[in-house]
Amino acid sequence: MASTLLSARDLQFLLYEWLDTEELTSRSHYADHSRETLDAALELAERVATDHFAPHNKANDANEPHFDGERVHVIPEVRKALEAYAETGLSAAGMPASVGGGQLPHVVSSACSAYFQAANLGTSAYPFLTAGNARLLLAHGSPEQIDTWVLPMVEGRFTGTMCLSEPQAGSSLSDITTRAEAGEDGEYRLFGNKMWISAGDHELTENIVHLVLAKIPGGPPGVKGISLFVVPKYLLEEDGSIGERNDVVPAGLNHKMGYRGTVNALLNFGEGRHTPGGRAGAVGYLVGEPHQGLKYMFHMMNGARIGVGAGATAVGYTGYLKSLDYARDRLQGRPMGAKDPAQPQVPIIEHTDVRRMLLAQKSYVEGALALVLYCARLVDETASTEDEDVRRRAHLLLDVLTPIAKSWPSQWCVEANDLAIQVHGGYGYTREYDVEQHYRDNRLNPIHEGTHGIQALDLLGRKAVLDDGARLTLLLETARETVARARELGGSEAEYAGLLSAALDRTAETAAAAWAEGDPAVALANATPYLEAVGHVVVAWLWLEQLVAAHGREGGFYEGKRAAAAYFFRHELPRTGPQFDLVASRDRTVLDVSPDVL
């Protein structure tokens, strides 16, 4: 029976028929792998996600973590799932061999992770955050920090978090007030509060490694004065065993509409609840150089942004597959024009509007999966190519695609979940069916790791104009190469190539028009419509890429690809015209409206 988490057939197509993932195994960086080991990893991920993560998804939602004033309690199934994840080697699969990892290509480990996100978004958050924490320390930590903190995370014994936001600051990190006071022994003592900390406290693993942004007194103001610290829940003895409790404790938990299986905490640092070394203050260890913390943290934040997009994709995808199954089985109504009530009812998939909703979902979730896997493939290029120009181009493309990869799936895969509920009709918004929870879980992703508005400012305010627009120019050039290949094929591919070519021209022209006055306030007043329009253009490009890869191939799977692409080009891409018009006009409606009239 086919899985309703993800489509293994779609993953095979994207990884091997489109992205040529097998070619990576010919490179020295991935030489220990073959098609067989890549497939084995995917099959293992699907099995563990199905057997250990999916079964407690609804229990995780109904019995969210709670804090009794001393301890945070999580249902026992979460610990069992994380133990299975570690014992099967999946916690190490995508990590470098230098720390005991499997050094799996990132595009494959991303596909593996998507199974867990589809199965149980709440439980999958713990290893997801841990992997990002470990990768940051691998890039910017000292050898001692890697040995002390990364190795146990790779083994699955420790988990990790990222502690950025504060109650009074939110996304405005220049306004954080957590301070780090230097001690004579090279350690720091941290004092302050951090809000919205996913996986912030629990007893699922031996220890929790917090990566905390704080300011060293006397440093530069604003973001230039932010430093990064490792602050563990428990200090370690010299032999690496667990020592005394550090002065970091939960003040309470946040209770969200979705993602309810993930602990989300307000953490207090240095309030004196615990006194390591006999005094108050959370012991922290500086990562890298002072006042470079935000730069270091972007290593984790950018990975997390793409990971949020991947999670949104996975939850949208499983909702689509479940609504597809429902539509095939649910009998209701009769064909248009059939007036004899004695005639048998038909499956609702026979009704045109249900097929419309299913096709829309398919175009969103399969387009989004192509986007996040394409970004993962770019990570593999930067890690494994020996051609510096190829590495540079991959880095620039990934940079410009990151805000899109975070925001587009977080918007349109939520829309897919909305449509999945609609396909189920009255049953869709009852808790007996999974799609109700999927919508609530996924609705958080437009906010996680920077809202749409923040990603829009990044795209139009930085990525589109930085270095004379080098990133946006490269993206458009790359997409135009696809247009040229599609035109040579003729037929519908050539038709869609023409539509995409015009949209690519609008992407560049609109960015230039937005900045024509040179006033950032005017240029960025409509940054979000620009992000939404460019996201649609990028996904249209990746649908055309899939059509080129599927050209000449027969069978139901490929016909499904062609149908979803047709829907996207004919129903979705036209949305971008009015959005581009609005941005290019430098409309001042939202800029000039007085807060007093709202």
KOLPAZA-764773 format. One record per residue: residue in one letter; x, y, z of N, C-alpha, C in turn. Coordinates in pm, whole numbers, plus 50000, padded with zeros to 5 digits. Example, Ala and Ser with C-alpha at 12.3 -4.5 7.8 and 13.67 -1.06 7.14 Angstrom:
BEGIN
a513194943150780512304955050780513204967050780 s512854977550708513674989450714512905000350787 
END
This chain:
BEGIN
m500854988050000500005000050000500885012450000 a500605021749911501435033649898501335042250024 s502455048350061502505056950178501695069650154 t501065074450261500395087550253501235098350320 l502535095450347503435105750397503965113850280 l504685107250193505215113150071505095102949960 s505295107249838505315097949725506755093749698 a507055080949724508395075849696508705076949547 r507675075149464507905076149318508285090349279 d507645100149340507995113949310509425116949354 l509815112049471511185114249519512185107849424 q511885095849376512795089349281512955097849155 f511845103049107511895111548987512735124049012 l512445131049121513135143649148514625141449173 l514945131249249516355128949286517165123649169 y516615114149094517435107048996517155110948851 e515895112848816515585116248677515755131048649 w515635139348752515795153748733517125158848787 l517385157148916518545163348980519835155248965 d519755143548905520945135248880521775133349007 t521085129649114521745128149243522805117149241 e522575106949163523545095949158524915100749112 e524955111249030526245116648983527115121349099 l526495125549209527265130249324528185119449379 t527785106749364528585095949420529895093849344 s530035100349229531305099549156532315109749206 r531905118549297532785128849351533445123649479 s534645128249503535405122949618534675125249750 h533965136449761533295139649887532225129349922 y531595123449820530525113649842530895099949787 a532165097249776532615084949710532235072349786 d531935073449914531545061549991530115057249964 h529415064949882528005061849856527795057049713 s526655050649695526235045749563524715047249556 r524145044149443522685044549430522045035449535 e522705024149563522145014749661522105020749801 t523165027649843523175033349978522205045149988 l522065052749880521115063849882519685058649894 d519355048349815518025042549823517765036249959 a518795029950015518635023650147518315034050253 a518965045750245518695056350341517255061250329 l516765062950207515385067350186514385057150237 e514655044450210513755033950256513745033050409 l514925034550470515005034250616514235046050675 a514405057850617513695069650667512185067650659 e511705062650547510265060350533509765050350638 r510545039750662510115029550757510095034850901 v511155041850942511215046951079510165057851099 a509975066351000508945076751011507565070651023 t507315060150946506005053650946505765046051076 d506785039051124506605030251240506755037351374 h507575047951381507905053851510507465068451527 f507265075651418506885089751428505395091751401 a504885086051293503485088351256502485083351361 p502715071751426501685066551515501325075651633 h502245083951680501905092451795501685107051756 n501495109751628501325123651587500095129951651 k498965122751649497745128351707497835129051859 a498485119051922498665119452067499545131152108 n500555133952026501455145252050500695158452047 d499715159051959498925171151945497915172552059 a497295161452096496255161852200496835163152340 n498065158452359498695158652491499995166652483 e499865179552465501045187752445501925188252570 p503205191652556504085192452672503535201952777 h503815198852904503385207753012504485209053116 f504455220153186505485223853282504835224453421 d505405216953516504825216653650505505226153747 g506335234953694507105244153777508505239253805 e508735226253784510065220453804510565213653677 r509685205853615510085197853500509095199753386 v509615197953264508765197753145508465183153112 h507195180053093506775166253066506325165152920 v506825154652854506495151752715506045137152709 i505085133852625504595120152620505745110552588 p505745098352644506905089352631507175084852489 e506175085152403506395080752265507435089352193 v507575101952235508545110752170509965105752196 r510265102452322511595097152354511865084252275 k510875075452269511075062852198511355065352049 a510665074951992510885078051850512285083651827 l512725092551916514065098351901515135087851924 e514885078452013515845067652032515955058951907 a514825056051845514845048351721515575055951611 y515355068951607516015077551508517525076851524 a518005077251648519435076751673519995062751653 e519285052551702519795038851695519935033851552 t519095038551461519175034551321520215042451243 g520895052051310521925059851245521435071951170 l520135074651175519605085751098520035099251154 s520315099951285520775112751342522145116551289 a522895106651243524255109151193524345108751041 a523285104550974523385101550831523865113350747 g523375125250776523735136750694524905144750745 m525515140350855526625147750916527955143250855 p528995151750865530295148450804530935136050867 a531715129150787532415117350837533405120950947 s533885133450947534875137751046534335137251189 v533025137151205532435136351339531605123551353 g531915113751272531215100951281529935100151203 g529715109651114528495109651035528605101350909 g527465099450843527435091450721527775099350596 q527865112550606528195121350494527315118450372 l526035116650399525055114750293524895127850217 p524715127550086524445139950014523275147450078 h523395160550083522395168750152521025167350087 v520995165649956519715164549888519005151749930 v519755141249959519145128650004518735129750151 s519605135350235519245136750376518035146150392 s517905156050303516735164750306515465157050271 a515575148250173514415139950137514065130550251 c515075125050318514825116550435514115124450544 s514595136450571513985144750676512535147850645 a512215149350518510835152550481509865141650523 y510305129250522509425118450571509045120750717 f510025124750799509745126750941508885139150964 q509105149450884508285161450897506845158650856 a506675150350754505325146650713504645137850817 a505425129250881504865119750977504495126351108 n505325135751154505115141351288505965153851301 l505375165151269506125177651268506625181051408 g505835177851510506225181151646507465173851692 t507515160751671508665152951715509875155251625 s509655157351497510795159251406511545172151434 a510935181551505511605194251533512855192251618 y512865182351705514015180451794515275176851715 p515265166451630516475163751551516775174351446 f515735180951395515935191551296516765203051354 l516385207651472517125218451538518515213851578 t518625201451622519915196251665520905196051550 a520465191651434521355191151318521825205151279 g520935214951283521335228651250522315234251351 n522105231451478523015235551584524405229551561 a524435216651533525715209851511526455215451390 r525735218251284526395223551163526975237451188 l526285245551267526835258651300528165257151375 l528195248351475529425246551553530525240351468 l530175231751374531185226351283531825237351200 a531025247351164531525258251079532275268751159 h531855271451283532395282951356532925279751495 g532705267751544533185264151677534645259951677 s535205259351794536595254751810536625239551806 p537815233551782537915218851787537405213251919 e537695220152030537235215452160535705215852168 q535095226552116533635227352118533005216552031 i533635213551920533115202951833533165189451905 d534305186551967534425173852040533445173152156 t533265184352226532455184452348530975184252319 w530525191752220529095193652199528565187152072 v529325187451963528805182251837528745166951837 l529795160451884529805145851879528615139651952 p528265144252074527065138552138525775141752064 m525715153051994524525156051916524425146651796 v525545143951731525545134751618525105120851663 e525515117051783525155103851836523705103251883 g523055114751895521675115151942521545115752093 r522655117752166522595118352313522215132352363 f522605142752287522255156552320521345161952209 t520505171352245519765178952144520235193452148 g519845201252046520295215052037519145224552008 t519355237252042518375247652015519055259951957 m518255269751919518735282951883517925293051963 c518615301852035517965311552125518265325652076 l517315331252000517495344551943516535354652006 s515245352251989514225362052023514115364352173 e513645376252208513355379652346511965385852352 p511315385452469509925390352476509735404352421 q510685413252448510525427252408511075430152269 a511785420452209512495423152084511875416251963 g511345404251981510805396951867511875394751761 s511555398551637512505396851527513545407951520 s513375418451601514325429651600515505426351691 l516455418951637517545413651720518475424651771 s518485436251709519315447051760518875451451899 d517645447751937517085452052065517185441452174 i517925430652151518045420752257518855426752374 t518545421952494519215427352613519955416752694 t519865404152657520615393852728522095397452724 r522735397352840524135401452848525015389652891 a526255390152849527235379852881528425386552948 e528625383453074529705389553151530895380053157 a532065385153117533265376753112533785373953252 g534255361653271534885357753398536375355853379 e537065353853488538525352553482538965339353420 d538095329453420538465316153372538165314153223 g537805324653153537485323453011536035320152985 e535285317053089533855314653074533115327953082 y531865327353040530975338953052529775334953137 r529175344753197527915342653269526835350753199 l525755343953160524685350453085523495353453175 f522875365053147521715369753223520695375453125 g519475370453129518435375553040517365365253015 n516525368052916515385359352883515335356952734 k514925345152695514735341852554513345335852535 m512665340352430511265336752406511135328252279 w510105319852276509765311552159510865301352130 i511425295252234512535285952213512005271852193 s511975267452068511545253852038512545243852094 a512015233152154512835222752219513645228452335 g513135239552395513915246952493514165239952624 d513315230552663513565222852784512775209852778 h513405199152821512775185852823513765176252887 e513335163852900514225153352950514275141752852 l514215145052725514235134952620515635129652594 t516655137852623518045133952601518865137752723 e520125133952723520975136452839521205151252864 n521255159252758521595173252772520995181252657 i520915194252675520455203452571521525213952551 v521915215952425522945225752390522255238052332 h522185248552410521575261052363522625269552294 l522305274652177523115284852112522415298152134 v523055307152208522395318952262523075331752212 l522265340952159522765354152122522705363252245 a523795370152272523865379252387524875390052357 k524845400752438525775411952419526755412452534 i528035413952498529075415852599529105430652635 p528965434152762528975448452799530195455652744 g529955467852694531035475752636531225473652487 g530465464252428530585461852285529845472052202 p529935471152069529235480651981527715479652000 p526995490351970525525489951982524895481851869 g523635478151890522875471451786523395457551753 v523145453351630523505439751590525025437751585 k525785448551572527245447151566527845443251701 g527055444051807527545440351939527045426851987 i526485418751897525925405851937526995394951927 s527105386852031528015375452032527205362652048 l527855351352023527185338352027527845329352131 f527025322452209527515314152317526855300352317 v527635290252353527105277152388526735277552535 v525475274952565525005274652704524285261252724 p524925251352784524285238352802523325238252920 k522335229452915521435227653030522225222253149 y523115212653121523985207153225525435209653186 l526235213653282527675214453260528235200353256 l529435199053204530065185853190531265184653281 e531485172553328532705169553402533865168253302 e535075167453353536245166653266536215154553173 d535585143653218535515131653135534325131853039 g533595143053035532455144352944531145139753002 s531145134553122529895130153185529095142253232 i527815140153257526915150853297527265155753438 g527395169053451527725175253578526555182853636 e526855194153699525805201553769524905209253672 r523705212553721522715219553641523165234053622 n523065238853499523385252653467522215261653505 d522485274653510521465284153554520615288853436 v519975279353370519025282253264517805273553288 v516645279953303515435272653339514235278153262 p513215269853240511995274953176511175283053275 a510695294553229509755302453309508325298153279 g508135291453167506815286853127506855282152984 l505765276352938505655271552801504625279652725 n504865281352596503905287652507502985276952450 h501715279852438500735270152390500205274952254 k500575267652151500335272052014499175264451950 m498675269851839497565263351770498015250551701 g499285249651665499835237951598501255235651645 y501905225651585503275222151630503255219451780 r502145214251830501955213551975502835202952040 g503375193751964504235183552021505635188152050 t506005199952001507335205452026507255214752147 v508095212252247508185221552360508545235352306 n507825245552350508165259252312508195267552439 a509365272652475509575277852610510025292352613 l509715298652725510375310952767511465306752865 l512725309752831513845305452914514435317352989 n514735315153116515435325053198516885320753216 f517795329853187519225327453205519735335953320 g520355329253419521035336653524520165342453631 e518985336753654518125342353758518465336753896 g519425327353904519845322054033519085309854079 r518245304253990517515292054028518505280754055 h519585280653978520695271454003521965279854012 t522955274854081524175282754106525415274554070 p525675272853941526865265253902528135271953954 g529015263954013530225269654071529955278054193 g528745276954247528425284154369527875298154350 r527555302254225526995315654206526035315954088 a525195326254088524195327653983524845331353851 g524115328753744524615331853610524755319153529 a524175319153408524265307453321525645307153256 v526375296353277527715295053221527605293353070 g528355301752998528365301052853529765301352798 y529935295852678531245294952614531165302252480 l532005312252462531985320552341532305312252218 v531495313952115531745307651985532435317751896 g533615314351845534325323251755534775335951823 e534675346951751535125359951799533985367851863 p534285376651957533235385252013532585393951905 h531325396851921530565406251837530335401151695 q530585388251670530335382351538529185372351543 g528435372651653527455362251677526335361451576 l525845373051529524725372551435525185366551301 k526415369851261526955363951138527015348751150 y527485343951265527555329551286526155323351289 m525255330151358523915324651372523185323651239 f523535332151143522895331151012523205317850945 h524295311450984524585298150930523445288650964 m523005289351089521885280751132520555286251084 m520405299451087519125305451048518795302750902 n519775303950812519505301650671519155287050645 g519885277950713519515263850701518135261250756 a517815267850869516505265950930515405271650841 r515685282450770514655288150682514285278450571 i515285272350510514985262350407514325250250471 g514765246850593514145235650664512685238150697 v512345250450731510945253950756510135252250627 g510705256850516510035254850387509855240050356 a510855232050391510755217550369509675211550456 g509585215950582508545210950670507155214750622 a507015227150575505735231550520505365223050399 t506355220150317506125211750200505645197850240 a506345191950339506025178350380504615177350436 v504215187150518502875186850576501815189450469 g502125198150375501205200050263501085187550178 y502205180650161502235168750075501405157450136 t501605154950266500845143950327499355147150329 g499015159950348497605163850342497015161350205 y497795164150101497335161649964497085146749942 l498035138249982497875123949959496685118350036 k496445123350156495305118450234493985123150174 s493945135350123492705139950059492495132749926 l493575129049859493455121349735492865107549763 d493355100849866492795087949905491315089249941 y491005099550017489615101650059488715103749937 a489175111849843488365114949725488125102649638 r489065093349639488895081149560487905071449625 d487785072149758486955062549831485565067849866 r485445080749885484185086749933483165087349819 l482025080649840480945080949741479975092049778 q479675100449680478715111349704478305117449571 g477025118649549476535125249429476655116749304 r476235122649194476235115849065476815124948958 p477165119548844477765127948739476845139448698 m477445149948649476685161448600475695156948493 g474445160548511473425156848415472695144048447 a473225136148539472545123748578471445127048678 k470195124748639469065128948721468305117348784 d468715105348756468025093648811468585090648950 p467825092649057468325090149192468615075549219 a468155066649131468435052449149469845048749103 q470455057649029471815055048986472765055049106 p473795046549104474735046349218475525059449227 q475895062949351476745074649371478155071749320 v478885082149294480235080649239481255086049339 p482515081449329483555087449414483655102349385 i483875110149488483855124749469484975129549377 i485995121249352487055125249260486495126749118 e485315121249093484685122748962484135136848941 h483985144649048483415158149036484515168149000 t484195176848907485195185948852485855194648958 d485085199949050485675209149147486595201849243 v486305189349272487205181549357488525179049283 r488425175949155489665174149078490455187149071 r489735198449061490445211349063491235213049192 m490605209949306491285211749434492465202049449 l492305190049400493405180349406494545184549315 l494215189449196495245193649103495985205949156 a495275214949218495925226549279496895222049387 q496445213049475497345207949579498575201449519 k498375193349419499485186249356500495196149298 s499985206549235500885216449175501665223949281 y501045226349397501725233449505502775224549572 v502365212549613503265204549696504395198349615 e504125194049494505205188549412506125199649362 g505575211449338506425222849303507295227049420 a506715227049540507475230749659508575220549688 l508265207749672509285197449696510445198949598 a510125202249474511185204749377512055216549421 l511435226849475512175238649519513145235349632 v512655228549737513535226149852514625216049817 l514335206349731515375196849692516385203349597 y515925212549514516885219949430517855227849517 c517325234249621518205241649714519185232149782 a518705220449822519595210649885520685206149789 r520325204749662521325200849560522385211749545 l521995224349561522975235249557523945234249674 v523445230049792524335227949906525375217249872 d524945206749804525885196249764526915201449665 e526515210449578527485216349484528555224049561 t528145231949658529125239849733530055230849814 a529555219049854530355210149938531265200949859 s530915197949734531605186949666532285190549536 t531955201749474532565204849346534005209549363 e534825206749264536205211549264536355223749174 d535245228149114535245239849025534815252049107 e535705261349127535395272949212534285281449154 d534205282349021533135290348961531785283748984 v531735270448973530495263349000530085265249146 r531065264649237530775266549379530245280749404 r530855290549342530415304449361528995306349309 r528705300949193527375302449134526325295449220 a526665283649272525735276449357525445284249485 h526495290349540526325298249662525415310249636 l525615317149524524775328849492523325324849468 l523135313749396521775309149371521065305349501 l521775298349587521185294449714520835306749797 d521665316849791521435329049867520145335949823 v519925336949693518735343949645517475335349660 l517645322149659516495313349670516045311049813 t516915313849911516585310650050515285317350098 p515085330350080513815336150127512605330450054 i512785326449929511685320549853511395306349902 a512475298749926512315284949973511675284450111 k511885294750191511235295450321509775299350307 s509495309750230508155315850232507165309650136 w507605305650016506615300849919505925288049967 p506665277850011505955266050064505135269250188 s505615278750269504895282150392503585289250363 q503445294750246502175300950207501295291250129 w501865284850028501045277349934500805262849978 c501665257450062501355244050115500365244950229 v500275256450296499155258850387497855259550307 e497905265950193496735266250105496365252050061 a497365243750036497085229750002496375222750117 n496825225150240496155219350356494715224350368 d494495236850337493135242450339492255235150237 l492805232650120492055225550017491835210950055 a492795204950127492615191050172491425189950266 i491265199950354490095200350441488825201550357 q488865210150257487695212350172487305199650098 v488275192050052487985179449982487255169850076 h487635169850203486995161050301485595165850339 g485245177850300483925183050335483775184650485 g482595181550539482345183350682483265175150770 y483775163950719484695155850797486065162550811 g486375171650720487715177250714488105185350835 y487135191950897487485200151012487165193251144 t486955180051140486835172351263488195166351298 r488405163651427489695158651471489895143851440 e488845137251392488995123151356489855121451230 y489985131951152490765131351028492025139851044 d493105135250982494415141551002494505155650946 v493725158750842493965171250770493695183550855 e492835182250956492585193551047493855197251122 q494565187251174495815189951245496895194951150 h496955189251031497985193650935497865208650908 y496625213350894496455227750868496965235850987 r496605231851109497045239451227498555239051243 d499145227351221500605226251230501285235451128 n500765235151006501445242250897501235257250904 r500175261650971499905276050975500995283751050 l501785276751131502855283551204504055286651114 n504205279351005505415280850924505555294250853 p504465301350819504655314850766505305324550866 i505325320850994505925329251097507295324151138 h507465310951145508735305151187509915310551106 e511005313451176512285317451113512155329651023 g511335339051063511185351450987509925351350904 t509065360850927507775361550859507955364050709 h506835363050636506865366450493507445380350472 g507025389850557507495403550541509005404650555 i509585397350648511035397550666511735391350546 q511195380150497511805373750378511655382750256 a510555389950247510355399050134511365410450136 l511625416050254512645426550265514015421150227 d514285408650264515565402450229515685400950078 l514605396550012514675394249868514795407249790 l513835416449809513835428649729514795439149783 g515035438849913515905448949973517365445349971 r517705432449961519105428349964519475419449845 k518835407949835519275398049737519115402849592 a518075410749567517835415249429518785426349386 v519395433449481520205445149446521675443749488 l521985434449577523355432949626524305429749511 d525495435849514526505433649409525925436149271 d525245447549257524635451349129523655440849078 g522985434249171521955424549131522495411349081 a523725407749121524355395649068523545383049097 r522925382349213522195370249251520925368649168 l520145379449158518925378749079519245376448932 t520285382848884520685380848743521025366348716 l521775360148806522155346148788520915337148791 l519995339948882518775331948888518015332748756 l517885344748701517135346348575517875339748460 e519195340848459519975334148354519805319048359 t519825313648479519665299248496518295294648449 a517265302148483515915298648439515765299948287 r516445309748230516355311548084517025300048010 e518005293548072518585281548011517535270548000 t516685269548101515595259848096514605263647987 v514305276347976513405281147870513925276947733 a515215278647710515795275147580515655260147552 r515915251747653515785237347633514335233447606 a513405239747677511995236447659511495240647522 r511965251947471511525256547339511935246747231 e513075240547247513545230847148512665218447142 l511935215747251511085203847256509755205947186 g509355218547168508075221447105506905217947195 g505695218147138504505214247210504225222947331 s503645216847434503275224347553504505229747626 e505625222347617506845227447680507245240847621 a507145242247490507475254947425506465265847463 e505195261947473504165271547513504465277047652 y504765268147746505045272547882506365280147890 a507305276647804508575283947802508335298547767 g507425301147674507105314947638506485322447755 l505585315947828504955322247944505985325248052 l506885315548075507895317548177508875328548137 s509245328948011510185339147964509645353147992 a508375355147964507765368247990507765371348139 a507495361348223507485363448368508885366348421 l509905360248362511285363148403511645377648369 d511205382148253511455396148218510795405548318 r509565402248359508855410648455509575410648591 t510165399448628510875398548756511985408748763 a512775409748656513885419348653513375433648640 e512435435848549511925449348525511265455148650 t510555446648724509815451448841510765455148953 a511825447448971512805451149074513425464649042 a513755466848916514335479648876513335491048896 a512075488548862511055499048877510815502249024 a510835492249109510615494549251511665503849310 w512885502449260514005510449313514285523049231 a513395526349137513665537449045513875550649116 e513195552949228513355565549301514505565049401 g515055553249422516175551849515515795553449660 d514495553249689514015554949826513615541249881 p514345536049980514005522750033512585521650084 a512065532250146510705531650199509705529250087 v509905535749973509005534249859509235520649792 a510495517349771510835504949701510305492749774 l510365493049907510045481149985508635481250042 a507855491550012506485491950063505675480050013 n505995475149894505275463849836506205451949814 a507135450049908508095439049895507405425449903 t506355424249984505705411249998505015406749869 p504265415349799503745411049668504855406949571 y506005413649581507125409849494507605395849529 l507775393049658508195379749700507205369149651 e505925371749666504915362049624504965359749473 a505125370449397505165369149251506415361649207 v507565365249261508805358649222508785344049265 g508185341149381508045327249422507285319149320 h506195324649269505435317649165506265315949038 v507035325849003507875324848883508925313848901 v509545313349018510555303149045509935289149040 v508775287349100508145274149099507695270548957 a507255280248879506925277648738508175272748664 w509305279148691510575274748630510865260148667 l510685256648793510995242948836509975232948783 w508745237448759507805228748689508235226448545 l508745236848480509235235048344510445225748343 e511315226948443512435217748457511925203248465 q510885201048543510355187548556509755182648424 l509105191548353508545187548223509645183448125 v510735190848125511855187348038512405173648076 a512525171048205513035158048251512065146848215 a510765149848212509745139548185509435138148036 h510035146347952509675146747810509855132947745 g508815128947672508855116447598508605104047682 r508395105647811508175094047897506665092047915 e506275079447915504855076247917504465069648048 g503185070348079502655064048199501935074048285 g501125068848377500295077248460501075087248543 f502245083348593503025092548675503405104948595 y503895102948472504345114348391503155122548343 e502015115848315500825123448278500385132348394 g500525127248516500215135348633501105147548643 k502385145848613503315157248613502875167648511 r502515163048392502125172448288500815179648323 a499905172648388498645179048427498875189648534 a499725186448632499995196148739500725208348685 a501665206048592502375217348531501405226048451 a500495219748377499515227348300498665236048393 y498235230248505497465237948600498265249948650 f499525247548684500305258448741500515269748640 f500815266148518501065276648418499785283948377 r498655277048378497435283348329496585289648440 h496705284548561495885289748671496685298048771 e497955294948789498735301348895499675312148845 l500435309348741501395319348694500735332548656 p499505332448599498865345348568498615354348689 r498635348748811498485357148930499585367748941 t500745364848882501895373648901501765386848827 g500975387248720500855399548642500395411448726 p499235410648792498795421848876499755424948990 q500405414749045501355417349153502555425349103 f503095421248989504205428848932503775443148897 d502555444648844502055458048812502025466848937 l501535461349046501435468849171502815473349219 v503755463949221505095467149272505775477349181 a505665475449051506315484648957505745498748964 s504475500049002503845513249010504295521049133 r505035514349222505475520449348504275526149424 d503205518149426501985522149494502275525549640 r501725536549689502025541549822500885539049923 t499915530749886498755529049973499155524850114 v499955514350126500315509450259501365518450325 l502095525950244503105534850299502465547250360 d501435552350295500855565150335499685564050433 v499125552050448497965550950537498365554350680 s497555562150746497825566050885497455554650979 p498315551351075497945541251176496665544751250 d496325557851253495155562151328493835557751264 v493865554551134492615550951067492425535951058 l493375528351108493285513751097492555507951219 
END
